[in-house]
Amino acid sequence: MTTTREPITPERLEALRMAAYRIRRNSLREAEVQGEGYIGQALGLSDVLAALYVDQAKLDPKNPEWEGRDRVLVSMGHYGLAIYAALVEIGMIDEDELDTYATDDSRLPMSAMASYTPGVEISGGSLGHGLVIANGIALGLKRKGNTENVCYNVLSDGELDEGSTWEAAQTASHFKLDNLIAIVDFNNQQADGKSQEIMTTESIDERFRAFGWETRRCDGNDLAKVVECLEELRYGVDNDKPRCLIADTKLAKGVDFLETREKLHFMRVAPQEWAVAQQHLKEAYGL
């Protein structure tokens, strides 16, 4: 699956940089509705989601179930803040709807679900299922003779504790799913502490290679590197292996005083801090 794309120009990267800013800004806006949430993860993954939703994936905002779309699966339903903000960025949902986040009758539950929100491909519940489902979708696309679309699966480093993830990794290699691109958000944090203290999975990139995957690793908060790696994995690799990007991200990236909080998995923010967080984010972007 090789072809060429437009060059990665400074103008293209600047547009993505501002998309990432708005994803962060809107993630904070949503979280303020409840006063808490998985804020660190949302801010940390915003650059990857900007690159994926805005630049890489083929999607139709007016037709979320368009047969010609790429499939974008985010295993971690609790990253809903960032998922919804990314969907706003591409026009899949309206920005004003973010103010209903996690309220009664909202289409934007705290944990993202396919049955509620346009553009959400899978429901996020127990972790470790995303790559399994992605295998089935990628295999289905192949059996339909679809050579144009790919299935992306964003998963967390904590999910690598699950045996089902590695069974799926082995299965993808066996079936030569070169239309599958996994993106691992490596922020070294899960509910009970540091991911690598709970279960050592490093070196993750070498492990995926051992399972037969074409693998890259980069700073997940460096937009240029993220785009370059995703571009190479989709268009620049000429083999039949599934592909994986390990994206090293920083929790709460862009809001300096939140980056240093002791508890970063699920975060509560004081009422007076929301405006401060938005201001610090603006300053981080030079706005």
N, C-alpha and C positions, 0 to 999 in steps of 0.2 A: 504494500500500500504506500506508494511513493508518488509525490507530485510536488508542485512548487506553490508558494504563496507570496503575497505582497511582502516587501522587506519590512523589517521591524524598525520603523523610523522613529525619531524623537517625537514627532507629532502623535504617532500612534501610542507611544508609551505615555505621553502626557495625558492623552484622553483617558487611558486606563488608570493612570495615577489619580485622576479626579473621580473616576468611577469608584475606585477603592475608597477614596475619601467619603463619598456619599454613602457607600455601603456601611462604613464605620459610623457616620453621622446618624443614619437611619436605624442602625442597630441600637445605638444609645437611645434614640427617640422611642423605640419600641420598649426597651427595657425599663424606661422611666415610667411607663404605664403601670407596671407591677412593682417598681422599686427594686427589682432584683432580676437575676437571670444568669444565663451562661454567657456572660459579657466577655470574659477573657478569650474564650474560644472564637467568638464572633469577630472580635477586633483582630485577633491573630490571623484568621483565615481570610480576611477581606481581600488581600492582594490576590490570592489564589482564585477566589471566587470571581473577582473582577476579570481576571485573565480568562477564566473558564467560560462564564456566562456571556460576557460582553464580547470577547474576542475570538474564542476558539469554537465553541459549540454552535452547531447549526440548529436554531430554534425559531419558531414562528410565534411571536407574542399573541397574535390574533387567533391562533389555532394551536393550543397547547398539546393536542393529541395528533398533530400532523404526522402522517406516516413517514415523511421524509426527514424527520428530526433526528438529531443525535439524542441518545438517552443519557441524561445526567442524573445519577443516583448519588444522594448524600446519605450515607449509612447513619450518620449521627443526627437523629431527629432533634436532639436537644440543641443543635446548632441553628434552630429555626430562626432566631433573630437575624442571622447573616443570610440564610437562604431567602427569607422574605425580602430583605433589603436588596439582594441580588436580583430577585424577580421584579422588584420595582424598577431597578436600573434598566432592565430590558423591556419594560412596559407590559409585563405579564399581569401584574396587579397594580392597582392605583396606590399612590403614595399615601393618600389620606387614610387608607384602610389600615395602615400601620398603627394608628391610634387605637385600634380594637384589639391589639395583641393580647392573647390569652384571656380575653373576656368572654362572658357567656355569649353563645351564638356566633362567635367570630369564626372566620375562615382561616384564622392564623393561630392555631393552638400552640402552646409552649413547645411541644414536641411535634415537629412537622409530620403531616400525614397526607398520603395521596388522596384520600377520600374527601379532604377538606379544601385543599389549596391547588389552584391551577398551576401547572409547572412542576409540582412535586411528584416525582415518579414512584417513590416508595415511602411507606410509613416507617418512621423511626421508633423502634421499641427496644427490645433486647439487642445489644450490639453483637456483631459477628455474623450477621445475615446478609449484609449488603453485597459482599463480593460473591456470595453464593447466587444471589438473584441476578447480579450482573453477568455471571457466567451463562445463566439461562437465556438472558436477553441477547447477549453477544452470539451465542450459538444459534438462537432463533433467527437473528438477522442473517447469519451465514446460510442457514438452510433455506431462507427465502431468496437467496441469491443477491442480497443487498451488499454491494461492495462500496457504497458511498458513505454509509453512516458508521459511527462508532458508539460504544457504550462507555461512558466515564463512570467510575465509582470513586467517590471521595470517602475515605475511611480514616479512622483515628489510630494513633499508635497504640492506644489501650486495647483496641480490637484485635491486635496481634497476639494478645493473651489467649484468644479463643481458638480452639483447635479447628473449628469450622472454617476460619479464615485460611488456615494453611491447607486444609483439604481442598478449598476452593482454588487456592493458588496452584496446587498440583493438578487439579482438574483442568484449569485454564490452559496450562502448558500442554497437557495431554491432547486436548482438542484443538491446539494451535490457534487460540483465539487472539489473532493479531488485530482484531477490531475492538479489543478491550484495553482501556487505559485506566489503571488504578492510580489514585493520588492519595498518598498517606500523609495526613497532617501530623507531623511529629513535633508536638509541643511539650513532651515529657511530663504530662500531667494527666491524672485520672482521679476518680472520685476519692480514692483512699490515699493518694500521695503521688510521688514521682513515679512515672511509668516504669523507668528502668530500675527503680528500687523494688517495685512490686514483682516485676517479671522482666528479666533481661532479655531484650530482643535484638540488641545491637550485635553486629552491624546489620541493620535491617536491609540495606541495599544489597549486601553480599548474600543474605539469606534468600531474597527474591531471585537473585541471579542463580543461586543453587537450585531453586525450584524451576528454572528454565525461563525466566522472565528477562526481557530487555529493560534495563533499569538505569535511571538517572537520579541524581540527588542534588539539591540546591537550597539556597536560602529562600524560604517561602515568602519572605517579605521583601525580596528583590524582584520587582515586577519584570524587569528585563530578563533575568535568569529564568523566571517561571515561564514566561512566554517562549523563550528560546527552547527550553526543555520540552514543553508541551508540543511545540511546533515540530521539533526533531522526532519525538516519539510517534507523532501521528503521520508526519509526511516524509521524514528523512531516514527511516529505518526500513531496510529491505530484507525482512525475514518473517517467519510465521510465528514469532513468539508474542505472547501477551506483553504489554508494556506497563511500567510502573515508574512513577515519580515520587520520590521521598522529599517532602517539602518541610524543611526545618523552620518552624514558626515561633514567634514570641507571643505569649499570652498577653492580651490587653494592649497590643502594639498600637502606638499612636497617642495613647493617653498616659503620660509619664507617671502620674501618681497612682494610677491603677496597676501599672506594670509591676510595682513594688509591693503590692498587697501580699500578705502572707497566704490568704486563702483565695485561690484563683480559679478553682473549678466551678463553684457556684458563688456568685458575688452579690452582696447587698450593698447598695450605695445610698448614702444619706440624702435626704431631699435637697439640701443646699449644694450638694456636690455635682448634680447633673449639669447645671449651667457651667460650672467650672470645667467639667470633663469636655463639654463641647468647645469651650474656649481653648483648652489645651490642645484639642485635636486640630482646631483651626491653625493655631500657632505652629503645630508640627508640620502642617502643609504650607506654611508661609502665607496664610490667608488673613 
